[in-house]
Amino acid sequence: MDIIEIEGMKFYAFHGHFESEQIVGNEFSVDLKIETDCNKAAISDNLDDALNYQTAYEIVKQEMVQPSKLLENVAKRILDKLYIEFKSIKKASIKISKMNPPMGGEIEKVSVTLSR
């Protein structure tokens, strides 16, 4: 199986359980890994035969704009939309990281990874 990865996507969004997170917002990083068959696109050199990762990025971007209390919810929504858009996905995983989370200590990031 072939793999397409979009790594280090950066967003400023308003996800979080606490009201202050929903008002002030925070920086997030997203990594996406999609397993699919790239053979047809590799032979044809035609975007119509490929899993268009620009479209995948746009799905991630659209969902990151929609506030949620939990990163698990954001990740699930993204995976749901990706599987609807791309029938060729065999497996996908997404990692969403909240940078400098307000947890009362010095923490670089907290991350949630969902796979299916």
C-alpha positions as CSV (number, residue, x, y, z in Angstrom):
1,M,0.0,0.0,0.0
2,D,1.2,3.5,-0.8
3,I,1.2,6.4,1.7
4,I,0.4,10.1,1.3
5,E,1.4,12.3,4.2
6,I,0.6,15.9,4.9
7,E,2.7,17.0,7.8
8,G,3.0,20.1,10.0
9,M,-0.2,21.9,8.9
10,K,-0.6,24.9,11.2
11,F,-3.8,26.5,12.3
12,Y,-5.0,29.0,14.9
13,A,-8.3,27.7,16.2
14,F,-10.7,27.8,19.2
15,H,-10.8,24.2,20.4
16,G,-10.9,23.5,24.1
17,H,-12.9,22.5,27.1
18,F,-12.3,25.8,29.0
19,E,-14.2,28.9,28.0
20,S,-10.9,30.9,27.9
21,E,-9.7,28.5,25.2
22,Q,-12.8,29.0,23.2
23,I,-12.4,32.8,23.4
24,V,-8.6,33.3,23.1
25,G,-7.8,30.3,20.9
26,N,-4.5,28.5,20.4
27,E,-2.1,27.2,17.9
28,F,-2.5,23.7,16.5
29,S,-0.5,21.4,14.4
30,V,-2.0,18.6,12.3
31,D,-0.4,15.6,10.6
32,L,-2.3,13.4,8.2
33,K,-1.4,10.0,6.9
34,I,-3.4,8.3,4.2
35,E,-2.9,4.8,2.8
36,T,-4.2,4.4,-0.7
37,D,-3.2,2.9,-4.1
38,C,-1.1,5.4,-6.0
39,N,-0.3,3.0,-8.9
40,K,-2.8,4.5,-11.5
41,A,-1.6,8.1,-10.8
42,A,2.0,7.0,-10.9
43,I,1.6,5.6,-14.4
44,S,-0.7,8.2,-15.8
45,D,0.9,11.3,-14.3
46,N,-2.7,12.7,-14.1
47,L,-4.2,14.4,-11.1
48,D,-7.6,12.9,-11.9
49,D,-6.1,9.5,-11.1
50,A,-4.6,10.6,-7.7
51,L,-5.9,11.3,-4.3
52,N,-5.7,15.0,-4.4
53,Y,-3.9,16.1,-1.3
54,Q,-4.9,19.8,-1.9
55,T,-8.5,18.7,-1.4
56,A,-7.5,16.7,1.7
57,Y,-5.8,19.8,3.1
58,E,-9.0,21.9,2.4
59,I,-11.0,19.3,4.4
60,V,-8.7,19.6,7.3
61,K,-8.7,23.4,7.1
62,Q,-12.5,23.6,7.0
63,E,-12.9,21.3,10.1
64,M,-10.2,23.1,12.1
65,V,-12.2,26.3,11.8
66,Q,-15.2,24.7,13.4
67,P,-14.7,25.0,17.3
68,S,-15.0,21.8,19.4
69,K,-14.4,21.1,23.0
70,L,-12.3,18.0,22.3
71,L,-9.6,17.3,19.8
72,E,-11.1,13.8,19.4
73,N,-14.2,15.4,17.9
74,V,-12.2,17.4,15.4
75,A,-10.2,14.4,14.4
76,K,-13.3,12.3,13.9
77,R,-15.0,14.9,11.8
78,I,-11.9,15.2,9.6
79,L,-11.6,11.4,9.1
80,D,-15.4,11.2,8.4
81,K,-15.1,13.8,5.6
82,L,-12.0,12.3,4.1
83,Y,-13.6,8.9,3.8
84,I,-16.7,10.5,2.2
85,E,-14.5,12.4,-0.3
86,F,-12.0,9.7,-1.2
87,K,-13.4,6.2,-1.7
88,S,-9.8,5.0,-2.4
89,I,-8.6,5.4,1.2
90,K,-7.6,2.1,2.7
91,K,-6.5,3.5,6.1
92,A,-6.0,7.0,7.5
93,S,-4.7,8.5,10.7
94,I,-4.7,12.0,11.9
95,K,-2.7,13.6,14.7
96,I,-3.9,16.9,16.1
97,S,-1.6,18.7,18.6
98,K,-2.5,21.7,20.8
99,M,0.6,23.8,21.4
100,N,1.3,25.1,24.9
101,P,-1.9,23.8,26.4
102,P,-3.2,25.6,29.5
103,M,-2.6,22.8,32.0
104,G,-0.8,24.6,34.7
105,G,2.7,23.7,33.7
106,E,5.3,24.0,30.9
107,I,4.0,21.6,28.2
108,E,5.1,21.8,24.6
109,K,2.0,20.2,23.3
110,V,-0.8,17.6,23.8
111,S,-1.8,15.4,20.9
112,V,-4.6,13.1,19.9
113,T,-4.2,10.5,17.2
114,L,-7.2,8.7,15.6
115,S,-6.9,6.0,13.0
116,R,-9.3,3.9,11.0
